[in-house]
């Protein structure tokens, strides 16, 4: 990126406040029942029409009713058994449509079955019109019934200093706590971009200004394997001691979730702190397809892929820095110089039979992700102008400063040998770029 640019986006932080009230539990019970009734009505009135735009098959697509007559009918039906303020019925209808729309998107993509969604978790999503926020006292007043309120305070919470000048969004009520989202429009100065390729044991990055970066995921994988072995031992006790085994299963599943989330959050924080003022480009991954039997016949590979939570790491990075996502289609198998696609790629090294470009496949993918983000097609001229020329300039600047080309904790000669030498892309002297192990 030439110079710098400004990225404006709305950041959202969700924090939990302990809060217990019998009135809240009664409200949640009514909310969940009404939500399921609303979903049932939408499902029964939904139409199924053929989608003739899809050429490969004759597919029936669900059409969710959105006309005013149906919404009025649904609202009037839910109002009959409503002991609370009318706005709670509107909140139920909004949540029901959100659930059905999410199910429809997943169904069209082949990720969900033709089965009506069922509400299993106890919660109540509150509308803004039901809330009154006092930012000076840091309290939220929520209306339950006419002239009946509850007040939630976040004044003495550990996060209260972090959310100064942030606006409160629609809260979510649980049986024993309240989830409060805070929103703020922030401006980020972006001086460079870095493209990340998510792999089994590492996340490999590329930027013309910095070269290649590698994030180590072995600590996260080790934690996953350790708790997976514990769960397999607990599973052997299910027949003899089902109650004890169930308690142990829930205990270690919760512990695994907390430990892995902590590692994922630390990895994301290290990435953001190591590369400030940076736009991070990731692949738009679909993990369900990667671990499905139809797409992947290798059972061991499916298990290894299921252990890795790239999406959680990307989400944690997205909470702290600007993120852009690109299509991952053939990023590892495409030559960035001539555009040749090697569909039968095997092994760790990508070698183009057309132009002779030879490189590690993971680094090749990160280069292609960077070019996709820029919108450039593969060509030698584009590769030299966008990648090689900038890396040469960055290398000269680093050497003039006397800082070298290897970060603390890094290694040199991390690039695989290139038989074409300088003509294939980056000179061999600049292959010794940053290789920072994070986590």
C-alpha positions as CSV (number, residue, x, y, z in Angstrom):
1,X,0.0,0.0,0.0
2,X,1.4,3.3,-1.1
3,X,1.5,5.7,1.9
4,X,-1.3,5.2,4.3
5,X,-5.1,5.2,4.4
6,X,-7.8,5.5,6.9
7,X,-10.3,2.6,7.7
8,X,-13.5,3.6,9.6
9,X,-15.5,0.7,11.1
10,X,-17.8,0.0,14.0
11,X,-16.2,-2.1,16.8
12,X,-18.3,-4.2,19.1
13,X,-17.3,-5.5,22.5
14,X,-19.6,-7.9,24.5
15,X,-19.2,-8.1,28.3
16,X,-21.0,-10.2,30.9
17,X,-22.5,-8.8,34.2
18,X,-23.7,-11.2,36.9
19,X,-27.4,-10.5,37.5
20,X,-30.0,-12.8,39.0
21,X,-33.7,-12.0,39.3
22,X,-36.8,-14.3,39.4
23,X,-38.6,-11.9,37.1
24,X,-35.9,-12.3,34.5
25,X,-36.2,-16.1,34.6
26,X,-40.0,-15.8,34.1
27,X,-39.4,-13.4,31.2
28,X,-37.0,-15.8,29.5
29,X,-39.4,-18.7,29.9
30,X,-42.1,-16.7,28.1
31,X,-39.6,-15.4,25.5
32,X,-38.4,-18.8,24.5
33,X,-41.9,-20.3,24.2
34,X,-43.1,-17.3,22.1
35,X,-39.9,-17.4,20.0
36,X,-40.6,-21.1,19.1
37,X,-44.2,-20.3,18.3
38,X,-43.1,-17.5,16.0
39,X,-40.7,-19.9,14.2
40,X,-43.4,-22.5,13.9
41,X,-45.8,-19.9,12.2
42,X,-43.1,-18.7,9.8
43,X,-42.2,-22.3,8.9
44,X,-45.8,-23.3,8.2
45,X,-46.4,-20.2,6.0
46,X,-43.1,-20.5,4.2
47,X,-43.3,-21.3,0.4
48,X,-40.9,-23.5,-1.6
49,X,-40.1,-22.4,-5.1
50,X,-37.8,-23.8,-7.7
51,X,-34.6,-21.8,-8.4
52,X,-33.9,-22.0,-12.1
53,X,-30.8,-19.9,-11.9
54,X,-28.9,-22.9,-10.7
55,X,-27.9,-24.9,-13.8
56,X,-26.4,-28.0,-12.1
57,X,-29.7,-29.1,-10.5
58,X,-33.4,-28.4,-10.0
59,X,-33.5,-27.0,-6.5
60,X,-36.4,-25.9,-4.3
61,X,-35.5,-22.7,-2.3
62,X,-37.5,-21.6,0.8
63,X,-39.2,-18.2,0.6
64,X,-39.8,-16.6,4.0
65,X,-43.0,-14.6,4.3
66,X,-42.3,-10.9,4.8
67,X,-45.5,-9.2,3.8
68,X,-47.3,-6.8,6.2
69,X,-50.4,-9.0,6.4
70,X,-48.5,-12.0,7.7
71,X,-46.4,-9.9,10.2
72,X,-49.6,-8.3,11.5
73,X,-51.2,-11.7,11.9
74,X,-48.1,-13.1,13.7
75,X,-47.9,-10.1,16.0
76,X,-51.6,-10.3,16.9
77,X,-51.3,-14.0,17.6
78,X,-48.3,-13.6,20.0
79,X,-50.0,-10.6,21.7
80,X,-52.8,-12.8,23.0
81,X,-50.6,-14.5,25.6
82,X,-48.3,-11.6,26.3
83,X,-48.1,-10.4,29.9
84,X,-45.2,-8.0,29.1
85,X,-44.8,-4.7,27.2
86,X,-45.7,-4.9,23.5
87,X,-42.1,-4.2,22.5
88,X,-41.1,-7.6,23.8
89,X,-43.3,-9.2,21.1
90,X,-41.5,-7.1,18.5
91,X,-38.2,-8.4,19.9
92,X,-39.5,-12.0,19.6
93,X,-40.5,-11.5,15.9
94,X,-37.2,-9.9,15.0
95,X,-35.2,-12.7,16.6
96,X,-37.4,-15.3,14.9
97,X,-36.8,-13.8,11.5
98,X,-33.1,-13.6,12.2
99,X,-33.0,-17.3,13.1
100,X,-35.0,-18.3,10.0
101,X,-32.9,-16.2,7.7
102,X,-29.7,-17.7,9.1
103,X,-31.2,-21.2,8.6
104,X,-32.2,-20.4,5.0
105,X,-28.7,-19.2,4.1
106,X,-27.1,-22.3,5.5
107,X,-29.7,-24.5,3.8
108,X,-29.1,-22.9,0.3
109,X,-25.4,-23.5,0.8
110,X,-26.0,-27.2,1.7
111,X,-24.9,-26.7,5.3
112,X,-28.3,-27.3,7.0
113,X,-31.0,-29.9,6.6
114,X,-34.7,-29.3,5.7
115,X,-35.7,-29.2,9.3
116,X,-37.4,-26.6,11.3
117,X,-35.1,-24.7,13.8
118,X,-35.6,-25.4,17.4
119,X,-34.8,-23.0,20.3
120,X,-32.8,-24.9,22.9
121,X,-30.9,-22.2,24.8
122,X,-32.6,-19.9,27.3
123,X,-32.2,-16.2,26.5
124,X,-34.1,-13.0,25.8
125,X,-32.8,-10.4,23.3
126,X,-33.9,-6.9,24.3
127,X,-34.7,-4.1,21.9
128,X,-33.2,-0.6,22.2
129,X,-36.7,0.8,22.8
130,X,-37.0,-1.2,26.0
131,X,-33.8,0.3,27.4
132,X,-32.8,3.5,29.0
133,X,-29.1,4.0,29.5
134,X,-27.6,6.4,32.1
135,X,-24.0,6.8,31.0
136,X,-23.0,9.0,33.9
137,X,-24.1,6.4,36.5
138,X,-23.3,3.5,34.1
139,X,-26.7,1.8,34.5
140,X,-29.2,0.3,32.2
141,X,-32.9,0.4,32.9
142,X,-34.9,-2.4,31.2
143,X,-38.7,-2.3,31.0
144,X,-40.5,-5.5,31.7
145,X,-44.1,-4.4,32.1
146,X,-45.7,-1.0,32.1
147,X,-44.3,0.8,35.2
148,X,-42.1,-2.2,36.1
149,X,-38.4,-2.1,35.5
150,X,-35.1,-3.7,36.4
151,X,-31.8,-1.8,36.6
152,X,-28.4,-3.3,35.7
153,X,-25.2,-1.5,36.7
154,X,-21.8,-2.0,35.1
155,X,-20.1,0.8,37.1
156,X,-17.8,-1.3,39.2
157,X,-17.0,-4.0,36.6
158,X,-13.5,-4.8,35.6
159,X,-14.1,-3.5,32.0
160,X,-15.8,-0.2,32.9
161,X,-12.7,1.9,32.1
162,X,-12.3,0.2,28.7
163,X,-15.7,1.3,27.4
164,X,-15.7,5.0,28.2
165,X,-17.4,6.9,25.3
166,X,-18.8,3.6,23.9
167,X,-22.5,3.3,23.2
168,X,-24.7,0.4,24.6
169,X,-26.5,-1.9,22.2
170,X,-29.3,-4.3,22.7
171,X,-28.6,-6.5,25.7
172,X,-29.1,-10.2,26.0
173,X,-30.7,-11.5,29.2
174,X,-29.7,-14.9,30.6
175,X,-30.8,-16.7,33.8
176,X,-27.8,-15.6,35.9
177,X,-26.2,-12.8,33.9
178,X,-26.7,-10.0,31.4
179,X,-24.6,-9.7,28.2
180,X,-24.0,-6.1,27.3
181,X,-22.7,-5.1,23.8
182,X,-20.8,-1.8,23.5
183,X,-20.3,-0.1,20.2
184,X,-18.0,2.6,18.9
185,X,-16.9,3.9,15.6
186,X,-13.1,3.8,15.4
187,X,-10.7,5.0,12.7
188,X,-7.6,2.9,11.9
189,X,-4.6,4.1,10.0
190,X,-3.4,1.4,7.6
191,X,0.2,1.6,6.4
192,X,0.6,-1.9,5.0
193,X,-1.2,-5.2,4.3
194,X,-0.3,-8.7,5.2
195,X,-1.9,-11.8,3.7
196,X,-2.4,-14.9,5.9
197,X,-2.7,-18.5,4.7
198,X,-4.2,-20.8,7.4
199,X,-2.5,-24.2,7.6
200,X,-2.5,-27.3,9.8
201,X,0.3,-26.3,12.2
202,X,1.0,-22.7,11.2
203,X,-0.5,-19.5,9.8
204,X,1.8,-18.2,7.1
205,X,1.8,-14.5,6.2
206,X,3.2,-12.5,3.4
207,X,3.8,-8.7,2.9
208,X,6.1,-7.0,0.4
209,X,7.3,-4.7,3.2
210,X,8.1,-7.5,5.6
211,X,8.5,-10.7,3.7
212,X,7.2,-13.9,5.1
213,X,5.9,-14.4,8.6
214,X,5.0,-17.7,10.4
215,X,2.7,-18.1,13.4
216,X,3.1,-21.3,15.3
217,X,-0.1,-23.1,16.3
218,X,1.5,-26.2,18.0
219,X,0.6,-25.0,21.5
220,X,-3.1,-24.8,20.5
221,X,-3.0,-28.2,18.8
222,X,-1.3,-29.8,21.8
223,X,-4.1,-28.5,24.1
224,X,-6.7,-29.9,21.7
225,X,-5.1,-33.3,21.6
226,X,-4.6,-33.4,25.4
227,X,-8.3,-32.8,26.1
228,X,-9.4,-35.1,23.3
229,X,-7.5,-38.0,25.0
230,X,-9.1,-37.1,28.3
231,X,-12.6,-37.2,26.7
232,X,-11.9,-40.5,25.1
233,X,-11.0,-42.0,28.5
234,X,-14.2,-40.5,30.0
235,X,-16.2,-42.0,27.2
236,X,-15.2,-45.5,28.2
237,X,-16.9,-44.9,31.5
238,X,-20.3,-44.0,30.0
239,X,-21.8,-47.5,30.2
240,X,-20.6,-48.2,33.8
241,X,-21.0,-44.8,35.4
242,X,-23.1,-42.6,33.1
243,X,-23.8,-39.8,35.7
244,X,-20.2,-39.4,36.8
245,X,-19.0,-39.7,33.3
246,X,-21.4,-37.0,32.1
247,X,-20.2,-34.6,34.8
248,X,-16.6,-35.2,33.9
249,X,-17.4,-34.8,30.2
250,X,-19.0,-31.4,30.8
251,X,-16.2,-30.3,33.2
252,X,-13.3,-31.1,30.8
253,X,-15.2,-29.8,27.7
254,X,-15.7,-26.5,29.5
255,X,-12.0,-26.5,30.5
256,X,-10.9,-27.2,27.0
257,X,-13.0,-24.4,25.6
258,X,-11.6,-21.9,28.1
259,X,-8.0,-23.0,27.6
260,X,-8.2,-22.9,23.8
261,X,-10.0,-19.6,23.8
262,X,-7.2,-18.1,25.9
263,X,-4.5,-19.4,23.5
264,X,-6.5,-18.2,20.5
265,X,-6.9,-14.7,22.1
266,X,-3.2,-14.5,22.9
267,X,-2.2,-15.5,19.4
268,X,-4.5,-12.8,18.0
269,X,-3.1,-10.2,20.4
270,X,0.5,-11.1,19.5
271,X,-0.3,-10.8,15.7
272,X,-2.0,-7.4,16.2
273,X,0.8,-6.1,18.4
274,X,3.6,-7.3,16.2
275,X,2.1,-5.6,13.1
276,X,0.4,-2.3,14.0
277,X,-1.4,-0.2,11.5
278,X,-1.9,-3.2,9.2
279,X,-4.7,-4.6,7.2
280,X,-4.9,-8.3,7.7
281,X,-6.2,-10.4,4.8
282,X,-7.5,-13.9,5.5
283,X,-9.2,-16.6,3.5
284,X,-13.0,-16.9,3.7
285,X,-12.9,-20.5,5.1
286,X,-15.7,-23.0,5.2
287,X,-14.7,-25.5,7.8
288,X,-17.8,-27.7,7.4
289,X,-16.9,-28.5,3.9
290,X,-13.3,-29.2,4.8
291,X,-14.3,-31.8,7.4
292,X,-17.2,-33.4,5.4
293,X,-16.8,-36.9,4.2
294,X,-18.1,-35.9,0.7
295,X,-15.3,-33.4,0.2
296,X,-12.5,-35.1,2.2
297,X,-12.2,-38.9,2.2
298,X,-9.1,-38.9,4.5
299,X,-10.5,-39.6,8.0
300,X,-7.2,-38.7,9.8
301,X,-6.9,-35.4,7.8
302,X,-10.5,-34.5,8.8
303,X,-9.7,-35.1,12.5
304,X,-6.6,-32.9,12.2
305,X,-8.5,-30.1,10.5
306,X,-11.3,-30.3,13.1
307,X,-8.8,-29.6,15.9
308,X,-7.7,-26.2,14.5
309,X,-9.9,-23.2,15.1
310,X,-8.7,-20.7,12.5
311,X,-12.1,-19.0,12.5
312,X,-11.8,-18.1,16.2
313,X,-8.4,-16.7,15.7
314,X,-9.6,-14.6,12.7
315,X,-12.5,-13.4,14.8
316,X,-10.2,-12.3,17.6
317,X,-7.9,-10.4,15.1
318,X,-11.0,-8.8,13.6
319,X,-12.0,-7.5,17.0
320,X,-8.7,-5.6,17.2
321,X,-7.6,-4.6,13.7
322,X,-9.0,-4.2,10.2
323,X,-9.6,-7.5,8.4
324,X,-10.5,-8.3,4.8
325,X,-11.4,-11.8,3.5
326,X,-10.9,-13.3,0.0
327,X,-11.9,-16.4,-1.8
328,X,-9.5,-19.3,-1.0
329,X,-10.2,-21.1,-4.3
330,X,-6.9,-22.6,-5.6
331,X,-4.6,-20.2,-3.7
332,X,-2.1,-23.0,-3.0
333,X,-2.3,-24.5,-6.5
334,X,-2.0,-21.3,-8.7
335,X,1.3,-20.0,-10.0
336,X,1.5,-16.2,-9.1
337,X,3.7,-15.6,-12.2
338,X,1.9,-17.2,-15.1
339,X,-1.5,-18.2,-13.6
340,X,-1.1,-22.0,-14.2
341,X,-3.3,-24.1,-11.9
342,X,-1.7,-27.4,-10.7
343,X,-4.8,-29.3,-9.6
344,X,-2.8,-32.5,-8.8
345,X,-0.5,-30.7,-6.4
346,X,1.1,-33.1,-3.9
347,X,3.7,-32.5,-1.3
348,X,5.0,-29.3,0.4
349,X,6.6,-27.7,-2.7
350,X,4.7,-26.0,-5.5
351,X,6.5,-26.2,-8.9
352,X,5.0,-24.7,-12.0
353,X,5.6,-26.9,-15.1
354,X,4.9,-24.0,-17.3
355,X,7.3,-21.3,-16.0
356,X,9.4,-23.2,-13.5
357,X,8.4,-21.2,-10.4
358,X,9.3,-23.2,-7.3
359,X,8.3,-22.3,-3.8
360,X,6.8,-23.7,-0.6
361,X,3.1,-24.2,-1.2
362,X,2.1,-22.3,1.9
363,X,4.1,-19.3,1.0
364,X,2.8,-19.5,-2.5
365,X,-0.7,-19.4,-1.1
366,X,0.0,-16.3,1.0
367,X,1.4,-14.5,-2.1
368,X,-1.8,-15.4,-4.1
369,X,-4.0,-14.2,-1.3
370,X,-2.2,-10.9,-1.3
371,X,-2.6,-10.6,-5.1
372,X,-6.3,-11.5,-4.9
373,X,-6.8,-8.8,-2.3
374,X,-5.2,-6.3,-4.7
375,X,-7.4,-7.6,-7.6
376,X,-4.4,-8.3,-9.8
377,X,-4.3,-11.3,-12.2
378,X,-1.2,-13.5,-12.2
379,X,1.5,-12.2,-14.5
380,X,5.3,-11.7,-14.4
381,X,4.9,-7.9,-14.7
382,X,2.4,-7.7,-11.9
383,X,4.5,-9.9,-9.7
384,X,7.6,-7.8,-10.2
385,X,5.7,-4.5,-9.7
386,X,3.6,-5.6,-6.7
387,X,5.9,-8.1,-4.9
388,X,9.5,-8.2,-6.0
389,X,10.1,-4.4,-6.5
390,X,8.7,-3.5,-3.1
391,X,10.6,-6.3,-1.3
392,X,13.9,-5.1,-2.8
393,X,13.2,-1.6,-1.6
394,X,12.2,-2.8,1.9
395,X,15.3,-4.9,2.1
396,X,17.6,-2.0,1.2
397,X,15.9,0.2,3.8
398,X,16.3,-2.4,6.5
399,X,20.0,-3.0,5.6
400,X,20.7,0.8,5.7
401,X,19.3,1.0,9.2
402,X,21.6,-1.9,10.2
403,X,18.7,-3.9,11.6
404,X,19.2,-6.9,9.3
405,X,16.4,-9.0,7.8
406,X,15.7,-11.4,10.6
407,X,13.5,-10.6,13.6
408,X,14.4,-11.7,17.2
409,X,13.4,-15.3,17.6
410,X,13.5,-15.8,13.8
411,X,15.6,-17.8,11.4
412,X,17.4,-17.2,8.1
413,X,17.2,-19.1,4.8
414,X,13.6,-20.0,5.5
415,X,12.7,-19.8,1.8
416,X,13.0,-23.0,-0.3
417,X,15.6,-22.9,-3.1
418,X,14.5,-21.4,-6.4
419,X,16.0,-23.0,-9.4
420,X,15.2,-20.0,-11.6
421,X,17.0,-17.6,-9.4
422,X,16.1,-13.9,-9.7
423,X,14.0,-14.4,-12.9
424,X,11.4,-16.4,-10.9
425,X,10.6,-13.6,-8.5
426,X,12.3,-12.5,-5.3
427,X,16.2,-12.5,-5.2
428,X,17.6,-15.2,-2.9
429,X,19.2,-12.6,-0.7
430,X,15.8,-11.3,0.3
431,X,14.3,-14.7,1.0
432,X,15.6,-14.4,4.6
433,X,12.6,-12.5,5.9
434,X,10.8,-12.4,9.2
435,X,9.8,-15.7,10.7
436,X,8.3,-14.9,14.0
437,X,6.9,-17.7,16.2
438,X,3.9,-16.4,18.1
439,X,2.0,-18.2,20.9
